[in-house]
Amino acid sequence: MSSLPAQFVGVTVVTKANIYFDGNVISHTVLFKDDSKKTLGLIRPGSYHFGTGAPERMEIVAGACTVTLDGTTAAKTYEAGTYFDVPGKSGFTIAVASGLCEYICSFLPA
């Protein structure tokens, strides 16, 4: 179980949105003083595949999604307050059945 922050203090937010899959996945990048970064985003209903460069942690803030990590066949459901980790140089398929799924993506050290 994740301890989700309600806000981030003392950060820089990149105003240009990251837009994927014809606007069905949208996020904004948040830069921290320690040079780490996160993205905050929304996923509309549908199924989407993402590749990763660095390892990532996806924390679900609201809604729900089903995730299949590359190299596996098992899909697992994640709801608000939970998270999943994705290895670097890998990927995952994320599916949202209805409503919006809100997330925080943290880019982890390799």
Z-matrix of the N, CA and C atoms (Angstrom, degrees):
N
C 1 1.453
C 2 1.520 1 109.08
N 3 1.283 2 116.54 1 140.28
C 4 1.454 3 123.32 2 -176.54
C 5 1.522 4 109.98 3 -98.13
N 6 1.323 5 116.44 4 151.90
C 7 1.453 6 122.15 5 171.84
C 8 1.518 7 106.58 6 -104.88
N 9 1.304 8 116.82 7 94.11
C 10 1.464 9 122.01 8 -173.08
C 11 1.519 10 111.70 9 -77.08
N 12 1.322 11 117.30 10 132.74
C 13 1.465 12 120.02 11 176.36
C 14 1.530 13 110.28 12 -73.70
N 15 1.325 14 115.91 13 148.07
C 16 1.468 15 120.89 14 175.84
C 17 1.520 16 110.60 15 -86.26
N 18 1.340 17 116.35 16 -22.96
C 19 1.455 18 121.02 17 179.18
C 20 1.516 19 109.54 18 -160.53
N 21 1.335 20 115.85 19 163.49
C 22 1.454 21 122.80 20 173.89
C 23 1.522 22 106.92 21 -116.75
N 24 1.320 23 117.24 22 131.54
C 25 1.461 24 122.46 23 -177.75
C 26 1.528 25 109.47 24 -108.55
N 27 1.331 26 117.02 25 142.82
C 28 1.457 27 121.83 26 174.30
C 29 1.518 28 113.60 27 68.54
N 30 1.324 29 117.11 28 42.54
C 31 1.461 30 121.90 29 -177.82
C 32 1.522 31 110.25 30 -120.04
N 33 1.317 32 115.56 31 169.22
C 34 1.454 33 122.44 32 171.56
C 35 1.518 34 107.23 33 -112.74
N 36 1.321 35 116.71 34 132.09
C 37 1.459 36 121.54 35 178.70
C 38 1.528 37 108.40 36 -110.37
N 39 1.316 38 115.93 37 127.39
C 40 1.461 39 121.44 38 176.67
C 41 1.526 40 107.35 39 -76.79
N 42 1.318 41 116.94 40 123.51
C 43 1.461 42 119.96 41 -173.59
C 44 1.522 43 114.11 42 -75.22
N 45 1.323 44 117.87 43 -27.34
C 46 1.465 45 121.11 44 178.45
C 47 1.524 46 108.78 45 -73.56
N 48 1.315 47 116.60 46 124.25
C 49 1.460 48 121.61 47 -178.78
C 50 1.528 49 111.44 48 -73.95
N 51 1.314 50 115.38 49 150.25
C 52 1.468 51 122.90 50 169.03
C 53 1.532 52 105.26 51 -91.68
N 54 1.313 53 117.34 52 115.94
C 55 1.468 54 121.43 53 -174.33
C 56 1.520 55 109.34 54 -117.62
N 57 1.329 56 116.33 55 124.19
C 58 1.462 57 122.35 56 -178.08
C 59 1.527 58 109.92 57 -126.84
N 60 1.319 59 115.10 58 155.57
C 61 1.472 60 122.48 59 172.96
C 62 1.526 61 111.79 60 51.10
N 63 1.341 62 115.42 61 56.72
C 64 1.471 63 122.19 62 176.74
C 65 1.526 64 113.10 63 54.66
N 66 1.328 65 116.69 64 34.83
C 67 1.462 66 120.94 65 177.12
C 68 1.511 67 114.68 66 86.95
N 69 1.320 68 118.12 67 5.37
C 70 1.464 69 120.08 68 179.86
C 71 1.524 70 113.23 69 -80.35
N 72 1.329 71 116.73 70 -17.05
C 73 1.468 72 122.55 71 173.57
C 74 1.523 73 106.36 72 -131.12
N 75 1.335 74 115.80 73 121.16
C 76 1.458 75 121.37 74 -177.12
C 77 1.521 76 108.77 75 -133.56
N 78 1.339 77 116.01 76 135.44
C 79 1.464 78 119.44 77 177.31
C 80 1.521 79 110.34 78 -142.48
N 81 1.330 80 114.93 79 165.92
C 82 1.457 81 123.06 80 172.86
C 83 1.519 82 107.92 81 -126.05
N 84 1.327 83 115.93 82 142.40
C 85 1.455 84 122.07 83 -179.16
C 86 1.526 85 110.20 84 -88.06
N 87 1.342 86 115.00 85 135.19
C 88 1.462 87 122.96 86 177.63
C 89 1.523 88 107.21 87 -116.61
N 90 1.344 89 116.98 88 124.30
C 91 1.458 90 122.92 89 -178.92
C 92 1.527 91 109.54 90 -106.68
N 93 1.331 92 116.12 91 133.63
C 94 1.460 93 122.11 92 -177.17
C 95 1.523 94 110.71 93 -105.30
N 96 1.332 95 116.35 94 158.71
C 97 1.472 96 121.99 95 -178.29
C 98 1.519 97 112.39 96 -60.40
N 99 1.345 98 118.11 97 -26.83
C 100 1.472 99 121.07 98 -179.31
C 101 1.535 100 111.82 99 -85.97
N 102 1.332 101 116.88 100 12.68
C 103 1.465 102 124.80 101 -179.96
C 104 1.525 103 114.08 102 73.60
N 105 1.322 104 117.96 103 7.51
C 106 1.469 105 119.44 104 173.37
C 107 1.523 106 108.59 105 -81.57
N 108 1.334 107 115.46 106 164.47
C 109 1.461 108 118.73 107 177.89
C 110 1.513 109 110.31 108 -143.69
N 111 1.322 110 113.28 109 155.87
C 112 1.458 111 122.97 110 176.75
C 113 1.521 112 106.86 111 -137.89
N 114 1.314 113 115.45 112 162.71
C 115 1.457 114 119.61 113 167.35
C 116 1.524 115 107.86 114 -123.02
N 117 1.320 116 115.18 115 145.82
C 118 1.462 117 122.59 116 175.53
C 119 1.509 118 106.65 117 -114.37
N 120 1.336 119 116.95 118 126.36
C 121 1.449 120 116.79 119 -174.23
C 122 1.504 121 116.08 120 -148.03
N 123 1.328 122 112.87 121 175.31
C 124 1.460 123 124.52 122 178.91
C 125 1.522 124 108.89 123 -127.88
N 126 1.326 125 115.77 124 141.11
C 127 1.464 126 121.39 125 175.98
C 128 1.522 127 108.04 126 -124.54
N 129 1.316 128 115.78 127 124.55
C 130 1.472 129 121.34 128 175.82
C 131 1.523 130 109.50 129 -83.86
N 132 1.329 131 117.04 130 165.77
C 133 1.471 132 119.60 131 179.94
C 134 1.530 133 112.19 132 -55.03
N 135 1.323 134 114.99 133 138.89
C 136 1.456 135 122.62 134 -179.30
C 137 1.511 136 109.36 135 144.53
N 138 1.327 137 115.98 136 -176.47
C 139 1.454 138 122.38 137 179.56
C 140 1.527 139 108.06 138 -124.95
N 141 1.343 140 116.86 139 131.95
C 142 1.452 141 122.31 140 -172.73
C 143 1.527 142 110.37 141 -139.11
N 144 1.325 143 116.49 142 139.94
C 145 1.461 144 120.48 143 177.69
C 146 1.524 145 109.51 144 -108.80
N 147 1.344 146 115.93 145 133.57
C 148 1.463 147 122.94 146 177.86
C 149 1.512 148 109.49 147 -123.79
N 150 1.317 149 116.38 148 140.28
C 151 1.457 150 122.30 149 170.82
C 152 1.518 151 108.66 150 -96.99
N 153 1.327 152 116.54 151 155.69
C 154 1.451 153 120.88 152 178.57
C 155 1.521 154 110.43 153 -120.84
N 156 1.319 155 116.01 154 143.96
C 157 1.454 156 121.10 155 170.46
C 158 1.517 157 107.61 156 -93.78
N 159 1.328 158 115.43 157 -62.24
C 160 1.463 159 122.73 158 177.42
C 161 1.532 160 109.09 159 -94.28
N 162 1.332 161 117.01 160 161.85
C 163 1.468 162 119.25 161 173.23
C 164 1.531 163 110.05 162 -61.27
N 165 1.331 164 116.39 163 147.99
C 166 1.463 165 121.65 164 -178.07
C 167 1.519 166 110.54 165 -134.44
N 168 1.322 167 115.05 166 150.63
C 169 1.467 168 121.97 167 168.84
C 170 1.515 169 106.87 168 -118.47
N 171 1.325 170 116.24 169 124.82
C 172 1.461 171 122.33 170 178.67
C 173 1.528 172 108.04 171 -106.95
N 174 1.344 173 115.38 172 113.09
C 175 1.463 174 121.22 173 178.04
C 176 1.524 175 107.90 174 -101.96
N 177 1.308 176 116.48 175 129.42
C 178 1.458 177 120.90 176 -179.06
C 179 1.531 178 108.48 177 -89.67
N 180 1.325 179 115.82 178 119.91
C 181 1.457 180 122.81 179 -176.95
C 182 1.529 181 110.68 180 -89.18
N 183 1.333 182 117.10 181 -40.81
C 184 1.463 183 122.15 182 -178.71
C 185 1.516 184 108.47 183 -153.63
N 186 1.333 185 116.12 184 153.28
C 187 1.456 186 120.67 185 -178.97
C 188 1.513 187 111.33 186 80.38
N 189 1.317 188 115.59 187 -160.06
C 190 1.462 189 121.20 188 -178.08
C 191 1.521 190 109.41 189 -151.16
N 192 1.341 191 114.76 190 158.38
C 193 1.450 192 120.62 191 178.00
C 194 1.525 193 108.76 192 -150.54
N 195 1.321 194 115.09 193 163.19
C 196 1.454 195 122.23 194 173.59
C 197 1.517 196 107.09 195 -117.52
N 198 1.345 197 116.22 196 133.52
C 199 1.457 198 121.35 197 -172.93
C 200 1.519 199 110.39 198 -125.87
N 201 1.330 200 115.29 199 136.69
C 202 1.463 201 122.38 200 171.38
C 203 1.521 202 106.87 201 -123.58
N 204 1.340 203 116.28 202 116.72
C 205 1.461 204 120.63 203 177.90
C 206 1.520 205 109.49 204 -75.28
N 207 1.322 206 117.20 205 144.42
C 208 1.461 207 120.98 206 175.99
C 209 1.523 208 109.36 207 -54.68
N 210 1.312 209 116.05 208 140.81
C 211 1.459 210 121.60 209 179.42
C 212 1.506 211 113.95 210 85.72
N 213 1.349 212 117.18 211 0.03
C 214 1.465 213 121.14 212 177.05
C 215 1.523 214 109.01 213 -125.48
N 216 1.300 215 116.36 214 164.79
C 217 1.465 216 120.61 215 175.40
C 218 1.524 217 111.37 216 -114.82
N 219 1.326 218 116.77 217 -11.04
C 220 1.463 219 121.09 218 -177.58
C 221 1.521 220 110.81 219 -81.08
N 222 1.320 221 115.57 220 124.48
C 223 1.457 222 121.16 221 174.93
C 224 1.529 223 108.04 222 -95.07
N 225 1.332 224 115.94 223 138.98
C 226 1.463 225 120.54 224 -179.94
C 227 1.520 226 108.67 225 -127.58
N 228 1.319 227 116.54 226 140.56
C 229 1.460 228 122.28 227 -179.20
C 230 1.523 229 110.09 228 -93.67
N 231 1.327 230 115.22 229 137.15
C 232 1.462 231 122.49 230 178.43
C 233 1.521 232 108.26 231 -124.98
N 234 1.325 233 115.74 232 135.58
C 235 1.462 234 121.88 233 179.09
C 236 1.520 235 109.34 234 -119.05
N 237 1.329 236 116.78 235 174.90
C 238 1.468 237 121.90 236 -179.53
C 239 1.523 238 110.29 237 -50.74
N 240 1.336 239 115.19 238 133.85
C 241 1.455 240 121.09 239 179.06
C 242 1.514 241 114.39 240 92.54
N 243 1.341 242 117.38 241 -1.87
C 244 1.458 243 120.62 242 178.67
C 245 1.526 244 109.34 243 -113.91
N 246 1.328 245 116.05 244 170.02
C 247 1.459 246 119.90 245 -179.96
C 248 1.518 247 110.18 246 -148.64
N 249 1.341 248 114.33 247 164.60
C 250 1.457 249 120.90 248 171.65
C 251 1.520 250 108.17 249 -139.86
N 252 1.331 251 115.63 250 151.33
C 253 1.454 252 122.62 251 178.99
C 254 1.520 253 109.66 252 -107.34
N 255 1.320 254 115.23 253 143.85
C 256 1.460 255 121.87 254 178.82
C 257 1.525 256 107.73 255 -123.35
N 258 1.336 257 117.87 256 127.75
C 259 1.464 258 119.35 257 178.23
C 260 1.532 259 111.51 258 -64.27
N 261 1.335 260 115.59 259 156.69
C 262 1.449 261 120.78 260 174.54
C 263 1.523 262 110.32 261 -68.16
N 264 1.327 263 115.61 262 156.83
C 265 1.469 264 122.25 263 -179.49
C 266 1.522 265 111.06 264 51.66
N 267 1.313 266 114.89 265 45.26
C 268 1.466 267 122.38 266 -177.93
C 269 1.526 268 107.12 267 -140.41
N 270 1.321 269 116.16 268 -146.64
C 271 1.451 270 119.98 269 177.44
C 272 1.508 271 111.22 270 179.84
N 273 1.324 272 114.31 271 179.20
C 274 1.458 273 120.34 272 -179.78
C 275 1.520 274 109.56 273 -159.50
N 276 1.317 275 114.52 274 155.29
C 277 1.460 276 121.55 275 172.08
C 278 1.516 277 106.96 276 -108.44
N 279 1.322 278 115.69 277 128.23
C 280 1.457 279 121.27 278 179.68
C 281 1.524 280 108.19 279 -119.15
N 282 1.327 281 115.89 280 131.63
C 283 1.465 282 121.23 281 -178.24
C 284 1.529 283 109.46 282 -125.77
N 285 1.327 284 115.00 283 136.51
C 286 1.463 285 122.00 284 176.31
C 287 1.517 286 106.61 285 -118.68
N 288 1.331 287 116.35 286 123.85
C 289 1.469 288 120.98 287 -176.51
C 290 1.522 289 112.06 288 -79.15
N 291 1.341 290 117.65 289 -40.91
C 292 1.465 291 120.42 290 -178.77
C 293 1.515 292 109.61 291 -158.52
N 294 1.322 293 115.74 292 160.21
C 295 1.455 294 120.56 293 179.97
C 296 1.520 295 111.03 294 68.55
N 297 1.321 296 115.69 295 -159.33
C 298 1.455 297 121.95 296 177.99
C 299 1.510 298 110.20 297 -111.97
N 300 1.304 299 116.05 298 145.40
C 301 1.460 300 122.19 299 171.02
C 302 1.527 301 106.31 300 -109.77
N 303 1.336 302 117.41 301 121.97
C 304 1.455 303 122.25 302 178.29
C 305 1.514 304 108.35 303 -103.78
N 306 1.338 305 116.80 304 140.34
C 307 1.456 306 119.26 305 -175.58
C 308 1.522 307 112.53 306 -143.89
N 309 1.334 308 114.49 307 161.01
C 310 1.454 309 124.06 308 167.38
C 311 1.512 310 106.12 309 -118.81
N 312 1.315 311 117.51 310 122.84
C 313 1.458 312 122.02 311 176.70
C 314 1.524 313 108.55 312 -106.34
N 315 1.327 314 116.30 313 119.18
C 316 1.463 315 121.81 314 177.08
C 317 1.508 316 108.74 315 -103.23
N 318 1.325 317 116.09 316 132.49
C 319 1.463 318 121.29 317 177.29
C 320 1.518 319 106.81 318 -91.85
N 321 1.337 320 115.89 319 116.97
C 322 1.463 321 122.45 320 -171.69
C 323 1.516 322 111.26 321 -93.68
N 324 1.333 323 117.14 322 156.10
C 325 1.466 324 119.19 323 175.53
C 326 1.526 325 110.66 324 -61.62
N 327 1.317 326 116.46 325 144.28
C 328 1.468 327 120.43 326 -178.82
C 329 1.510 328 111.11 327 -73.74
